[in-house]
Amino acid sequence: MLKARLKNGILAAAVLVSLLFLAPAWMYLLIVLTVCTLAMLEFYQMLEKANIPSFRFVGIAAALLLNLSVWGVAKYAWNSEVELAVLFAVIAAIFLRQLSQKHNRKPFETVSGTLLGVLYIGFLLSFLTRIMMFDGLFNGQWLLFYLLVIIKVSDSGAYFAGTNLGRHKMAPRLSPKKTWEGFAGGMAAGLLASLALYYYRGGDFDVVRMELSDAIMLGLLLPGAGVLGDLFESLCKRAAGIKDSSAGMKGLGGLMDLADSVLPATPILYLWARFFLVAPGSI
């Protein structure tokens, strides 16, 4: 299992980094929409296994429209209110779809489950595009690379520390294998990764410039958010009675198993960059 995990993890990382720095803008958008679709399918399959009905096709279409609206606002300078209009249309479409059903005995669960998929995956995933198109140009590769490296290094640090040193259970009800030792190892690994990239880039990530204090804070906040995302997905999988979100690659699980820690961390990095970081050359 460990050998397969390492092999497939390295392969996935190599492909991801290659696409991140070499793919043109249109291919990046296609990848995001594909990932969004597959992750949404996995999520709605989990709901189905938990006996929670949903409007999966409405939800998937809504998530894709939400991501397309973010892309349009960033790349083509559409009116930013387009995103709010799409969100309103999404909610209205789900409500209308529910009202058209005559024999659904779980209307609350159906509407809530469908909306949760749109917000949990579609909305959070849209922050990847917000980072990549940070200033309206397709040049957020290093900032997005920074995010992915911190999260995945943190995940690996937590796995190895938990496997070799883990003694005290962190959240046995949600994830029996997670330990406080693994949590500490993941936080330490994420912080070291943040500092390493900060010094490697001299604080310059093309679209924004970091100070050492930013690297320290983000090196703690992003792995912490990743843990919360991991625990939330564990909660969803436990409710569905499954181990992995899908078969996926051996040792890595499904797409949501790979993205669970990235999703909640992405908005944190974007908002931190917007509120606290400045463009290179402005200081």
Steps between C-alpha positions, in 0.01 A plus 500: 500500500777744595696423182191550285414819687846646441515393136158632408547811713826590322339431161198717581725780628718490187198519272344779706814715503552449127144608424521791741800661330464378142127491430350799313209691648230311308641164613512617862131593480418163343688319779320697771159427346588132464619475859188682614274258313674186627519624860132595493410154372697342785327723753151424374585129491590527869165666567326217317678239712392692809139482373487875440339590166638784290461669163846405382473631146360833617776519760778418254369752245477762776858439615631523143313825438638641825857421396443634150367826643812540715716439193304753295522769768876445539605455138247702304414764761133407517299692756579343837127484574484212250617267777214610726254461213623145436477414870143629513413304185649186656289531813188577297559203268536260792186633666302474175630148440380399845157659452452300181539170686181336619616197697824606669465428872832665584478854357717657771775242451480527121531877487764513776711220352492651153595845626775359722665342196489831310647697791745240633652411164385749238543817707820402682655368179437836331766655725765307305406710198491816711861428598615403150336812352587716800548831319300417188795331331591133479803528727411358842694176446754555778239599755290196414812282507577639847154394620517149357851435629414608855184291513649185353824524700287549809288197409813289452653624825181414688487155342859406585495655848169333578614165366828495692426706811121507530369407845223743593182496291395838364143437384422129539131547414584648160842359408636228733849511348560872553715586801621815669855395419405483132334841528817650652715336232276637225502852643880495534545368145263764359680780683840381377367475143364854521831637627699304240293639212507849650881503508527326161285769336632786713141572600406575137215284364447707184153631585572581866797542731520336843682600813647242737206553737259415216687179423483399866130577538405330174726208586275442801159608368503300178592161656250568780225562245611187316447291813148638540426417136634148547285448809190633326544258212554219753167600654333478158658162423403361840140612444508327160665187642796505261878514540594698186295748296566273199743232389741756352869414504622226729600643838358845424125441476271721294528854376337643812749309714774692320323837510336493845783688670550740208140624474471688833860627487463667160264782611728572797801556276299711255348721771832535681661607173222750431493655847860478618739452208613754242616483141878462441676833463238693699707490820 
